[in-house]
């Protein structure tokens, strides 16, 4: 079980709940550590938890019939996902892979549905997250069809700093050039070149094994 201190420090939505609901949620959470390269969820799995990223980085994607890996989203710290599969009680439609050592928080099904059925604050949270995620995926389709590689890298990075979906990320994220390439659908050398271009434009700074965002708004609208 997660401690009260870690719960408040790493679970952003805990602060939105009344004290009794917050304690109920805390008692329903367990922590798990995933090593790099670990498939946390395979397409077709049934899940019994709502999942939050405490630290590290997960990749949401799938493998095509030809064996090509396709990335749909990066899941950074403080991002929670999987509510759709729980609410619809259906198998997962995508794979979830740990790109680096990642700690996840697992809110069990019983507690999730107790909060869903009894907590107005929790329901408002779910509506906000689902609405934001829908907009993010619609934008992803647009980006894939209209942007060049530089635009895709810029928008992929910006998506990791969504203040609604992952509000605890801040301005810096530990992420390698290879991981950026996986999220944007480009090779590591291409990602390296584009990061240098974006740095020259004053939009970000590569440092400390990761990226610090200097102008998030311009990254979000890059290529328009």
Residue frames as a rotation matrix with the C-alpha (Angstrom) as fourth column:
UNK 1
0.577 0.817 0.000 0.00
0.817 -0.577 0.000 0.00
0.000 0.000 -1.000 0.00
UNK 2
-0.104 -0.588 0.802 1.22
0.518 -0.720 -0.461 3.49
0.849 0.368 0.380 -0.82
UNK 3
-0.517 -0.149 -0.843 2.08
0.844 -0.253 -0.472 5.73
-0.143 -0.956 0.257 2.13
UNK 4
0.555 0.776 -0.300 -0.02
0.723 -0.628 -0.287 8.87
-0.411 -0.058 -0.910 2.84
UNK 5
0.162 -0.578 -0.800 2.99
-0.115 -0.816 0.567 11.08
-0.980 0.000 -0.198 2.06
UNK 6
-0.838 -0.510 0.193 3.80
0.091 0.218 0.972 9.42
-0.537 0.832 -0.136 -1.25
UNK 7
-0.165 0.876 0.454 0.12
0.951 0.263 -0.161 9.33
-0.260 0.405 -0.877 -2.16
UNK 8
0.701 0.458 -0.546 -0.23
0.381 -0.888 -0.256 13.11
-0.603 -0.028 -0.797 -1.92
UNK 9
-0.016 -0.821 -0.571 3.17
-0.315 -0.537 0.782 13.71
-0.949 0.193 -0.250 -3.52
UNK 10
-0.873 -0.482 0.073 2.72
-0.133 0.380 0.915 11.45
-0.469 0.789 -0.396 -6.57
UNK 11
-0.472 0.791 0.388 -1.05
0.881 0.432 0.193 11.13
-0.015 0.433 -0.901 -7.17
UNK 12
-0.969 -0.055 0.241 -2.20
0.085 -0.990 0.115 14.54
0.232 0.132 0.964 -8.39
UNK 13
-0.262 0.957 0.123 -5.93
-0.170 -0.172 0.970 13.83
0.950 0.233 0.208 -8.20
UNK 14
-0.272 0.126 -0.954 -5.71
0.851 0.495 -0.177 12.84
0.450 -0.860 -0.242 -4.52
UNK 15
-0.923 -0.175 -0.343 -5.81
0.330 -0.818 -0.470 16.52
-0.198 -0.547 0.813 -3.63
UNK 16
-0.720 0.693 0.035 -9.19
-0.471 -0.525 0.709 16.89
0.509 0.494 0.705 -5.33
UNK 17
-0.129 0.685 -0.717 -10.94
0.307 0.715 0.628 14.31
0.943 -0.139 -0.302 -3.13
UNK 18
0.552 0.340 0.762 -12.55
-0.659 -0.383 0.648 14.87
0.512 -0.859 0.012 0.29
UNK 19
-0.260 -0.807 0.530 -10.51
-0.964 0.187 -0.190 13.36
0.054 -0.561 -0.826 3.11
UNK 20
0.108 0.340 0.934 -12.60
-0.494 0.834 -0.246 10.18
-0.863 -0.434 0.258 3.53
UNK 21
0.970 0.242 0.003 -12.58
-0.102 0.422 -0.901 9.44
-0.219 0.874 0.434 -0.21
UNK 22
0.398 -0.904 -0.157 -8.86
-0.792 -0.252 -0.557 10.20
0.463 0.346 -0.816 -0.37
UNK 23
-0.301 -0.509 0.807 -8.12
-0.867 0.498 -0.010 7.63
-0.397 -0.702 -0.591 2.33
UNK 24
0.532 0.559 0.636 -10.31
-0.193 0.811 -0.552 5.06
-0.824 0.170 0.540 0.60
UNK 25
0.926 -0.231 -0.299 -8.41
-0.305 0.006 -0.952 5.63
0.222 0.973 -0.064 -2.64
UNK 26
0.065 -0.978 0.199 -5.04
-0.967 -0.110 -0.229 5.39
0.246 -0.178 -0.953 -0.91
UNK 27
-0.114 -0.070 0.991 -5.89
-0.630 0.777 -0.017 2.03
-0.769 -0.626 -0.132 0.63
UNK 28
0.761 0.499 0.414 -6.77
-0.003 0.642 -0.767 0.73
-0.649 0.583 0.490 -2.84
UNK 29
0.780 -0.517 -0.353 -3.39
-0.556 -0.314 -0.770 1.53
0.287 0.796 -0.533 -4.40
UNK 30
0.666 -0.683 0.300 -0.37
0.350 0.641 0.683 -0.76
-0.658 -0.350 0.666 -4.74
UNK 31
0.472 -0.608 -0.638 3.00
-0.776 -0.630 0.026 0.10
-0.418 0.483 -0.770 -6.28
UNK 32
0.724 -0.287 0.627 4.96
0.426 0.901 -0.079 -1.91
-0.543 0.324 0.775 -8.84
UNK 33
0.114 -0.775 -0.622 8.32
-0.561 -0.567 0.604 -1.41
-0.820 0.279 -0.499 -10.55
UNK 34
0.923 0.173 0.343 8.87
0.198 0.552 -0.810 -2.26
-0.329 0.816 0.476 -14.23
UNK 35
-0.063 -0.998 -0.027 12.30
0.281 -0.044 0.959 -2.78
-0.958 0.053 0.283 -15.73
UNK 36
-0.160 -0.036 -0.986 13.21
-0.760 -0.633 0.147 -1.23
-0.630 0.773 0.074 -19.11
UNK 37
-0.720 -0.109 -0.685 11.82
-0.642 0.480 0.598 -3.18
0.264 0.871 -0.415 -22.04
UNK 38
-0.884 0.436 0.169 9.11
0.250 0.747 -0.616 -4.86
-0.395 -0.502 -0.770 -19.96
UNK 39
-0.590 0.799 0.113 5.70
-0.069 -0.189 0.980 -5.24
0.804 0.570 0.167 -21.55
UNK 40
-0.903 0.305 0.304 3.39
-0.364 -0.163 -0.917 -4.17
-0.231 -0.938 0.258 -18.74
UNK 41
0.091 0.967 0.238 0.23
-0.255 0.253 -0.933 -4.84
-0.963 0.024 0.270 -20.77
UNK 42
-0.928 -0.270 0.258 -0.27
0.156 0.347 0.925 -6.77
-0.339 0.898 -0.280 -24.00
UNK 43
-0.527 0.770 -0.359 -3.09
-0.837 -0.398 0.375 -6.08
0.145 0.498 0.855 -26.42
UNK 44
-0.043 0.614 -0.788 -5.97
-0.238 0.760 0.605 -8.38
0.970 0.213 0.113 -25.48
UNK 45
-0.799 -0.262 -0.541 -5.14
0.444 0.350 -0.825 -8.44
0.405 -0.900 -0.164 -21.75
UNK 46
0.458 0.873 0.167 -7.90
0.365 -0.356 0.860 -7.70
0.810 -0.333 -0.482 -19.27
UNK 47
-0.643 -0.723 0.252 -6.83
0.119 -0.419 -0.900 -5.28
0.757 -0.549 0.356 -16.55
UNK 48
0.257 0.705 -0.662 -8.09
0.808 0.220 0.547 -5.00
0.531 -0.675 -0.513 -13.00
UNK 49
-0.053 -0.364 -0.930 -6.54
0.811 -0.559 0.172 -1.64
-0.583 -0.745 0.325 -12.15
UNK 50
0.962 0.077 0.262 -6.54
0.198 -0.856 -0.478 2.01
0.188 0.512 -0.839 -13.05
UNK 51
0.361 -0.931 -0.060 -2.88
0.931 0.355 0.083 2.76
-0.056 -0.086 0.995 -13.69
UNK 52
0.993 -0.111 -0.037 -0.75
-0.111 -0.994 0.006 5.78
-0.037 -0.002 -0.999 -12.88
UNK 53
0.370 -0.929 0.022 2.89
0.583 0.214 -0.784 6.45
0.723 0.302 0.621 -13.76
UNK 54
0.876 -0.124 -0.466 4.79
0.380 -0.416 0.826 7.51
-0.296 -0.901 -0.317 -10.63
UNK 55
0.222 -0.851 -0.476 8.23
-0.561 -0.511 0.651 7.73
-0.798 0.122 -0.591 -12.28
UNK 56
-0.530 -0.491 0.691 9.80
0.278 0.670 0.689 6.66
-0.801 0.557 -0.218 -15.56
UNK 57
-0.349 0.374 -0.859 8.16
-0.837 -0.537 0.106 6.48
-0.422 0.756 0.501 -18.98
UNK 58
-0.227 0.374 0.899 5.72
0.273 0.911 -0.310 4.11
-0.935 0.175 -0.309 -20.69
UNK 59
-0.848 -0.001 -0.531 4.92
-0.497 -0.346 0.795 3.77
-0.185 0.938 0.293 -24.40
UNK 60
0.029 0.921 0.388 1.36
-0.134 0.388 -0.912 3.12
-0.991 -0.026 0.134 -25.56
UNK 61
-0.299 -0.184 -0.937 1.33
-0.926 -0.183 0.331 1.44
-0.232 0.966 -0.116 -28.95
UNK 62
0.663 0.496 0.560 0.91
-0.309 0.863 -0.399 -1.74
-0.682 0.091 0.726 -30.94
UNK 63
-0.591 -0.795 0.140 2.65
-0.247 0.344 0.906 -4.07
-0.768 0.500 -0.399 -33.37
UNK 64
0.146 0.648 -0.748 1.26
-0.948 -0.124 -0.293 -4.28
-0.282 0.751 0.596 -36.91
UNK 65
0.870 0.246 0.426 0.79
-0.142 0.955 -0.261 -7.58
-0.471 0.167 0.866 -38.74
UNK 66
0.761 -0.648 -0.026 4.02
0.053 0.103 -0.993 -6.81
0.647 0.755 0.113 -40.63
UNK 67
0.341 -0.626 -0.701 5.91
0.915 0.392 0.095 -6.48
0.215 -0.674 0.707 -37.32
UNK 68
-0.393 -0.462 0.795 6.24
0.330 -0.878 -0.347 -2.70
0.858 0.126 0.498 -37.28
UNK 69
-0.371 0.205 -0.906 6.03
0.912 -0.102 -0.397 -1.00
-0.174 -0.973 -0.149 -33.87
UNK 70
-0.181 0.416 0.891 3.57
0.390 -0.802 0.453 1.91
0.903 0.429 -0.017 -33.86
UNK 71
-0.769 -0.136 -0.624 3.49
0.635 -0.268 -0.724 4.44
-0.069 -0.954 0.292 -31.02
UNK 72
0.120 0.892 0.435 0.29
0.729 -0.377 0.572 6.28
0.674 0.248 -0.696 -30.10
UNK 73
0.724 0.122 0.679 1.38
-0.281 -0.847 0.452 8.12
0.630 -0.517 -0.579 -26.96
UNK 74
-0.498 -0.815 -0.298 4.04
0.189 0.233 -0.954 8.46
0.847 -0.531 0.038 -24.32
UNK 75
0.682 0.715 -0.154 2.86
0.251 -0.032 0.967 8.12
0.687 -0.698 -0.201 -20.73
UNK 76
-0.316 -0.877 0.361 5.05
-0.025 -0.373 -0.928 10.29
0.948 -0.302 0.096 -18.45
UNK 77
-0.818 -0.044 -0.574 5.02
0.554 0.206 -0.806 10.66
0.153 -0.978 -0.144 -14.65
UNK 78
-0.742 0.632 -0.221 1.63
-0.169 -0.496 -0.852 11.61
-0.648 -0.595 0.474 -13.09
UNK 79
-0.479 0.587 -0.653 -0.27
-0.823 -0.042 0.566 10.29
0.305 0.808 0.503 -16.15
UNK 80
-0.504 0.427 0.751 -3.17
-0.292 0.734 -0.613 7.92
-0.813 -0.529 -0.245 -15.33
UNK 81
-0.441 0.305 -0.844 -4.70
-0.877 0.054 0.478 5.66
0.191 0.951 0.244 -17.97
UNK 82
-0.939 0.078 -0.334 -6.86
0.050 0.995 0.091 2.59
0.339 0.069 -0.938 -18.53
UNK 83
-0.675 0.734 0.071 -10.16
-0.332 -0.216 -0.918 4.00
-0.658 -0.644 0.390 -17.28
UNK 84
-0.125 0.649 -0.750 -11.84
-0.992 -0.077 0.098 3.21
0.006 0.757 0.654 -20.60
UNK 85
-0.482 -0.124 -0.867 -11.02
-0.321 0.946 0.043 -0.50
0.815 0.299 -0.496 -20.44
UNK 86
-0.979 0.146 -0.145 -12.28
0.188 0.347 -0.919 -0.66
-0.084 -0.926 -0.367 -16.86
UNK 87
-0.501 0.835 -0.226 -15.52
-0.553 -0.510 -0.659 1.20
-0.666 -0.205 0.718 -17.56
UNK 88
0.107 0.527 -0.843 -16.28
-0.980 0.197 -0.001 -0.81
0.166 0.826 0.538 -20.70
UNK 89
0.240 -0.112 0.964 -14.97
-0.514 0.828 0.224 -4.05
-0.824 -0.549 0.142 -19.16
UNK 90
0.992 0.032 -0.118 -13.17
-0.121 0.429 -0.895 -4.97
0.022 0.903 0.430 -22.34
UNK 91
0.454 -0.887 0.078 -9.67
0.834 0.454 0.314 -6.24
-0.314 -0.078 0.946 -23.20
UNK 92
0.139 -0.515 -0.846 -6.94
-0.042 -0.857 0.514 -3.67
-0.989 -0.036 -0.141 -23.71
UNK 93
0.941 0.284 0.186 -6.65
0.187 0.024 -0.982 -2.49
-0.283 0.959 -0.030 -27.32
UNK 94
0.648 -0.757 0.077 -2.98
-0.397 -0.423 -0.815 -1.50
0.650 0.498 -0.575 -27.12
UNK 95
0.333 -0.669 -0.665 0.34
0.772 0.598 -0.215 -2.64
0.541 -0.442 0.716 -25.70
UNK 96
0.902 -0.182 0.391 2.03
-0.350 -0.839 0.417 -0.76
0.252 -0.513 -0.821 -22.88
UNK 97
0.494 -0.830 -0.258 5.84
0.671 0.553 -0.494 -1.00
0.553 0.071 0.830 -22.72
UNK 98
0.817 -0.335 -0.470 8.28
0.226 -0.563 0.795 0.43
-0.531 -0.755 -0.384 -20.17
UNK 99
0.798 -0.555 0.235 10.89
0.085 -0.283 -0.955 2.48
0.597 0.782 -0.179 -22.03
UNK 100
-0.360 -0.884 0.298 12.94
-0.360 -0.163 -0.919 2.93
0.861 -0.438 -0.259 -18.86
UNK 101
-0.749 0.100 -0.655 12.74
0.583 0.567 -0.581 1.79
0.313 -0.817 -0.483 -15.24
UNK 102
-0.487 0.711 0.507 9.25
-0.365 -0.693 0.621 2.83
0.793 0.118 0.598 -14.28
UNK 103
-0.942 0.298 -0.155 7.21
0.264 0.373 -0.889 2.77
-0.207 -0.879 -0.430 -11.09
UNK 104
-0.532 0.835 0.140 3.45
-0.132 -0.245 0.960 2.49
0.836 0.492 0.241 -11.51
UNK 105
-0.814 0.433 0.387 0.58
-0.445 -0.036 -0.895 2.90
-0.374 -0.900 0.223 -9.05
UNK 106
-0.768 0.553 -0.322 -2.32
0.110 0.609 0.785 0.44
0.631 0.568 -0.529 -9.39
UNK 107
-0.609 0.686 0.399 -5.75
-0.757 -0.353 -0.549 1.45
-0.236 -0.637 0.734 -8.12
UNK 108
-0.929 0.167 0.332 -7.75
0.194 0.980 0.052 -1.77
-0.316 0.113 -0.942 -7.85
UNK 109
-0.714 0.674 0.191 -11.03
0.239 -0.022 0.971 -2.27
0.658 0.739 -0.146 -9.70
UNK 110
0.009 0.782 -0.623 -13.22
0.947 0.194 0.257 -2.35
0.322 -0.592 -0.739 -6.56
UNK 111
-0.216 -0.155 -0.964 -11.92
0.650 -0.760 -0.023 0.99
-0.729 -0.631 0.264 -5.30
UNK 112
-0.990 -0.142 0.021 -12.08
0.102 -0.592 0.799 2.55
-0.101 0.793 0.601 -8.76
UNK 113
-0.481 0.871 0.100 -15.76
0.371 0.098 0.923 1.66
0.794 0.481 -0.371 -9.10
UNK 114
0.056 0.462 -0.885 -16.55
0.993 -0.119 0.000 2.70
-0.105 -0.879 -0.466 -5.52
UNK 115
-0.579 -0.335 -0.743 -15.13
0.309 -0.934 0.180 6.14
-0.754 -0.126 0.644 -6.32
UNK 116
-0.965 0.221 0.139 -16.91
0.089 -0.221 0.971 6.18
0.245 0.950 0.194 -9.69
UNK 117
-0.222 0.959 -0.177 -20.25
0.619 0.279 0.734 5.45
0.753 0.054 -0.656 -8.05
UNK 118
0.418 0.423 -0.804 -19.87
0.908 -0.156 0.390 7.64
0.039 -0.893 -0.449 -4.95
UNK 119
-0.161 -0.619 -0.769 -17.47
0.611 -0.674 0.415 10.52
-0.775 -0.402 0.487 -5.61
UNK 120
0.881 0.472 0.035 -18.53
0.351 -0.603 -0.716 13.61
-0.317 0.643 -0.697 -7.57
UNK 121
0.481 -0.782 -0.397 -14.94
-0.636 -0.623 0.456 14.89
-0.604 0.033 -0.797 -7.50
UNK 122
-0.405 -0.648 0.645 -13.64
-0.037 0.717 0.696 11.63
-0.914 0.258 -0.314 -8.96
UNK 123
0.244 0.584 0.774 -16.24
0.798 0.332 -0.502 11.62
-0.551 0.740 -0.385 -11.74
UNK 124
0.929 0.042 -0.368 -15.34
-0.113 -0.915 -0.388 15.17
-0.353 0.402 -0.845 -12.68
UNK 125
0.002 -1.000 -0.017 -11.72
-0.586 -0.015 0.810 14.09
-0.811 0.008 -0.586 -12.85
UNK 126
-0.321 -0.095 0.942 -12.53
0.455 0.857 0.242 11.19
-0.831 0.506 -0.232 -15.19
UNK 127
0.706 0.634 0.317 -14.59
0.601 -0.299 -0.741 13.41
-0.375 0.713 -0.592 -17.51
UNK 128
0.735 -0.485 -0.473 -11.76
-0.491 -0.863 0.121 15.94
-0.467 0.144 -0.873 -17.65
UNK 129
-0.273 -0.907 0.321 -9.13
-0.402 0.411 0.818 13.28
-0.874 0.095 -0.477 -18.41
UNK 130
-0.095 0.305 0.948 -11.21
0.683 0.713 -0.160 11.46
-0.724 0.632 -0.276 -21.03
UNK 131
0.885 0.464 -0.041 -12.05
0.314 -0.659 -0.683 14.72
-0.344 0.592 -0.729 -22.79
UNK 132
0.470 -0.790 -0.393 -8.42
-0.689 -0.607 0.396 15.84
-0.552 0.085 -0.830 -22.83
UNK 133
-0.391 -0.635 0.666 -7.18
-0.098 0.748 0.656 12.46
-0.915 0.191 -0.355 -24.02
UNK 134
0.368 0.608 0.704 -9.74
0.708 0.307 -0.636 12.41
-0.603 0.732 -0.318 -26.84
UNK 135
0.945 -0.037 -0.324 -8.51
-0.187 -0.876 -0.445 15.78
-0.267 0.482 -0.835 -28.03
UNK 136
0.077 -0.996 0.037 -4.92
-0.665 -0.024 0.747 14.56
-0.743 -0.082 -0.664 -27.81
UNK 137
-0.329 -0.195 0.924 -5.56
0.337 0.890 0.308 11.50
-0.882 0.413 -0.227 -29.98
UNK 138
0.734 0.588 0.339 -7.51
0.557 -0.237 -0.796 13.49
-0.387 0.773 -0.502 -32.58
UNK 139
0.734 -0.544 -0.406 -4.58
-0.577 -0.815 0.051 15.90
-0.359 0.197 -0.912 -32.77
UNK 140
-0.169 -0.838 0.519 -2.21
-0.310 0.545 0.779 12.94
-0.936 -0.029 -0.352 -33.15
UNK 141
0.207 0.334 0.920 -4.08
0.739 0.563 -0.370 11.77
-0.641 0.756 -0.130 -36.26
UNK 142
0.983 0.175 -0.053 -3.85
0.112 -0.804 -0.584 15.28
-0.145 0.568 -0.810 -37.70
UNK 143
0.406 -0.904 -0.137 -0.12
-0.675 -0.398 0.621 15.52
-0.616 -0.160 -0.771 -36.95
UNK 144
-0.170 -0.483 0.859 0.64
0.160 0.846 0.508 12.17
-0.972 0.224 -0.067 -38.59
UNK 145
0.333 0.432 0.838 -1.12
0.860 0.226 -0.458 13.29
-0.387 0.873 -0.296 -41.79
UNK 146
0.915 0.197 0.352 0.02
0.342 -0.843 -0.416 16.89
0.215 0.501 -0.838 -42.05
UNK 147
0.788 -0.616 0.024 3.36
-0.515 -0.637 0.574 17.45
-0.338 -0.464 -0.819 -40.28
UNK 148
0.413 -0.762 -0.499 6.93
-0.360 0.367 -0.858 16.69
0.837 0.534 -0.122 -41.29
UNK 149
0.178 -0.395 -0.901 9.39
0.641 0.741 -0.198 14.91
0.746 -0.543 0.385 -38.97
UNK 150
-0.833 -0.514 0.205 10.33
0.216 -0.644 -0.734 18.11
0.509 -0.567 0.648 -37.13
UNK 151
-0.302 0.817 0.492 6.71
-0.758 -0.518 0.396 18.91
0.578 -0.253 0.776 -36.42
UNK 152
0.523 0.507 -0.685 6.03
-0.069 0.826 0.559 15.36
0.849 -0.245 0.467 -35.22
UNK 153
-0.276 -0.697 -0.662 8.96
0.724 0.302 -0.620 15.46
0.632 -0.651 0.421 -32.79
UNK 154
-0.872 -0.041 0.487 7.94
-0.188 -0.892 -0.411 18.89
0.451 -0.450 0.771 -31.49
UNK 155
0.022 0.977 0.213 4.30
-0.779 -0.117 0.616 17.89
0.626 -0.179 0.759 -30.98
UNK 156
0.385 0.072 -0.920 5.24
0.267 0.946 0.186 14.51
0.883 -0.317 0.345 -29.44
UNK 157
-0.667 -0.674 -0.318 7.43
0.547 -0.154 -0.823 16.26
0.506 -0.723 0.471 -26.88
UNK 158
-0.709 0.446 0.547 4.72
-0.543 -0.840 -0.020 18.82
0.450 -0.311 0.837 -26.15
UNK 159
0.254 0.894 -0.370 2.19
-0.392 0.444 0.806 16.05
0.884 -0.060 0.463 -25.49
UNK 160
-0.115 -0.381 -0.917 4.34
0.662 0.659 -0.357 14.78
0.741 -0.648 0.177 -22.62
UNK 161
-0.929 -0.290 -0.231 3.85
0.368 -0.642 -0.673 18.11
0.047 -0.710 0.703 -20.85
UNK 162
-0.247 0.929 0.275 0.05
0.169 -0.238 0.957 18.22
0.954 0.283 -0.098 -20.95
UNK 163
-0.821 -0.172 0.545 -0.99
-0.429 -0.444 -0.787 20.03
0.377 -0.879 0.290 -17.72
UNK 164
0.189 0.943 0.273 -4.30
-0.971 0.139 0.192 18.14
0.143 -0.301 0.943 -17.51
UNK 165
0.771 0.131 -0.623 -3.10
-0.225 0.972 -0.074 14.59
0.595 0.197 0.779 -18.21
UNK 166
0.333 -0.736 -0.590 0.30
0.843 0.512 -0.163 14.78
0.422 -0.443 0.791 -16.50
UNK 167
0.829 0.162 0.536 0.39
0.044 -0.973 0.226 17.90
0.558 -0.164 -0.814 -14.30
UNK 168
0.864 -0.504 0.015 3.39
-0.038 -0.036 0.999 16.84
-0.503 -0.863 -0.050 -12.18
UNK 169
0.609 -0.666 0.432 5.90
0.785 0.424 -0.452 16.64
0.118 0.614 0.780 -15.05
UNK 170
0.328 -0.497 -0.804 7.14
0.277 -0.763 0.584 20.23
-0.903 -0.414 -0.113 -14.70
UNK 171
0.722 -0.110 -0.683 9.44
-0.601 -0.588 -0.541 21.59
-0.342 0.801 -0.491 -17.43
UNK 172
-0.319 -0.890 -0.326 12.01
-0.945 0.322 0.047 18.79
0.064 0.323 -0.944 -17.56
UNK 173
0.815 0.499 0.293 11.63
-0.514 0.857 -0.030 15.12
-0.266 -0.127 0.956 -18.39
UNK 174
-0.288 -0.898 0.331 14.26
-0.588 0.439 0.679 12.39
-0.756 0.001 -0.655 -18.41
UNK 175
0.775 0.524 0.353 14.06
0.009 0.549 -0.835 10.95
-0.632 0.651 0.421 -21.92
UNK 176
-0.283 -0.934 0.218 16.67
0.225 0.157 0.962 9.73
-0.932 0.321 0.166 -24.41
UNK 177
-0.444 0.054 -0.894 16.91
-0.789 -0.497 0.362 10.56
-0.425 0.866 0.263 -28.09
UNK 178
-0.963 0.097 -0.252 16.01
-0.044 0.865 0.501 6.97
0.266 0.493 -0.828 -28.90
UNK 179
-0.550 0.800 -0.239 12.87
0.696 0.281 -0.661 7.22
-0.462 -0.530 -0.712 -26.76
UNK 180
-0.208 0.437 -0.875 11.92
-0.314 -0.877 -0.363 10.50
-0.926 0.199 0.320 -28.43
UNK 181
-0.747 -0.141 -0.650 12.35
-0.665 0.134 0.735 8.80
-0.016 0.981 -0.194 -31.79
UNK 182
-0.894 0.441 -0.075 10.07
0.442 0.897 0.008 5.94
0.071 -0.026 -0.997 -30.73
UNK 183
-0.287 0.825 -0.487 7.35
0.502 -0.303 -0.810 8.34
-0.816 -0.477 -0.327 -29.59
UNK 184
-0.009 0.240 -0.971 7.55
-0.527 -0.826 -0.199 10.47
-0.850 0.510 0.133 -32.76
UNK 185
0.752 0.310 0.582 8.03
0.221 0.713 -0.666 7.60
-0.621 0.629 0.468 -35.20
UNK 186
0.783 -0.591 -0.196 11.50
-0.484 -0.380 -0.789 8.67
0.392 0.712 -0.583 -36.39
UNK 187
0.478 -0.697 -0.534 14.98
0.565 0.710 -0.421 7.19
0.672 -0.101 0.733 -36.07
UNK 188
0.547 -0.339 -0.765 17.38
0.722 -0.271 0.636 8.20
-0.423 -0.901 0.096 -33.28
UNK 189
-0.579 -0.805 0.127 19.70
0.764 -0.482 0.429 10.11
-0.284 0.345 0.894 -35.69
UNK 190
-0.304 0.556 0.774 16.71
0.511 -0.590 0.625 12.05
0.804 0.585 -0.105 -37.04
UNK 191
0.729 0.573 -0.374 15.52
0.595 -0.260 0.760 12.78
0.338 -0.777 -0.531 -33.50
UNK 192
0.075 -0.810 -0.582 19.02
0.845 -0.258 0.468 14.01
-0.529 -0.527 0.665 -32.62
UNK 193
-0.733 -0.351 0.583 19.09
0.651 -0.611 0.451 16.37
0.198 0.709 0.676 -35.61
UNK 194
0.067 0.864 0.498 15.62
0.447 -0.473 0.760 17.73
0.892 0.172 -0.418 -34.90
UNK 195
0.645 0.111 -0.756 16.38
0.762 -0.157 0.628 18.30
-0.049 -0.981 -0.186 -31.22
UNK 196
-0.437 -0.864 -0.251 19.37
0.784 -0.502 0.364 20.39
-0.440 -0.038 0.897 -32.25
UNK 197
-0.610 0.281 0.741 17.15
0.474 -0.620 0.626 22.41
0.635 0.733 0.245 -34.59
UNK 198
0.482 0.876 -0.030 14.53
0.503 -0.248 0.828 22.99
0.717 -0.414 -0.560 -31.89
UNK 199
0.326 -0.460 -0.826 17.25
0.869 -0.198 0.453 23.97
-0.372 -0.865 0.336 -29.43
UNK 200
-0.738 -0.623 0.259 18.63
0.672 -0.646 0.363 26.54
-0.059 0.442 0.895 -31.89
UNK 201
-0.285 0.740 0.609 15.11
0.312 -0.530 0.789 27.97
0.906 0.415 -0.080 -32.17
UNK 202
-0.814 -0.153 0.560 15.05
-0.412 -0.527 -0.743 28.41
0.409 -0.836 0.367 -28.39
UNK 203
0.178 0.979 -0.097 12.17
-0.655 0.191 0.731 25.99
0.735 -0.067 0.675 -27.79
UNK 204
0.989 0.110 -0.095 13.98
-0.012 0.712 0.702 23.46
0.145 -0.693 0.706 -25.62
UNK 205
0.152 -0.975 0.161 17.33
-0.958 -0.186 -0.220 22.50
0.245 -0.121 -0.962 -24.12
UNK 206
0.688 -0.031 -0.725 18.82
0.019 1.000 -0.025 19.01
0.726 0.003 0.688 -24.13
UNK 207
-0.217 -0.756 0.617 20.50
-0.733 -0.291 -0.615 18.42
0.645 -0.586 -0.491 -20.77
UNK 208
-0.468 -0.077 0.880 21.01
-0.842 0.343 -0.418 15.85
-0.270 -0.936 -0.225 -18.04
UNK 209
-0.974 0.059 0.218 19.89
0.110 0.968 0.226 12.89
-0.198 0.244 -0.949 -20.12
UNK 210
-0.127 0.988 0.087 16.60
0.865 0.153 -0.477 14.55
-0.485 0.015 -0.874 -20.91
UNK 211
-0.455 0.095 0.886 14.86
0.633 -0.665 0.396 17.62
0.626 0.741 0.242 -22.27
UNK 212
-0.481 0.319 -0.816 13.92
0.582 -0.581 -0.570 20.91
-0.656 -0.749 0.094 -20.63
UNK 213
0.086 0.630 0.772 11.10
0.970 -0.228 0.079 22.81
0.226 0.742 -0.631 -22.31
UNK 214
-0.792 -0.426 -0.436 11.67
0.503 -0.861 -0.072 26.54
-0.345 -0.277 0.897 -22.81
UNK 215
-0.666 0.627 -0.405 8.62
-0.700 -0.713 0.048 27.43
-0.258 0.315 0.913 -24.92
UNK 216
-0.697 0.427 0.576 5.83
0.257 0.899 -0.355 24.88
-0.669 -0.100 -0.736 -24.58
UNK 217
0.289 0.892 -0.348 3.27
-0.080 -0.339 -0.937 26.92
-0.954 0.298 -0.026 -26.48
UNK 218
0.127 -0.310 -0.942 5.42
-0.955 -0.296 -0.031 27.11
-0.269 0.903 -0.334 -29.62
UNK 219
-0.898 -0.419 0.134 6.15
-0.384 0.896 0.225 23.37
-0.215 0.150 -0.965 -29.42
UNK 220
-0.362 0.850 0.383 2.42
0.250 0.484 -0.838 22.65
-0.898 -0.208 -0.387 -29.19
UNK 221
0.676 0.679 -0.286 1.73
-0.023 -0.369 -0.929 24.68
-0.736 0.635 -0.234 -32.33
UNK 222
-0.347 -0.905 -0.246 4.89
-0.356 -0.115 0.927 23.85
-0.868 0.409 -0.282 -34.25
UNK 223
-0.844 -0.084 0.530 4.29
0.414 0.526 0.743 23.56
-0.341 0.846 -0.410 -37.97
UNK 224
0.222 0.975 -0.030 1.09
0.773 -0.194 -0.604 25.60
-0.594 0.111 -0.797 -38.10
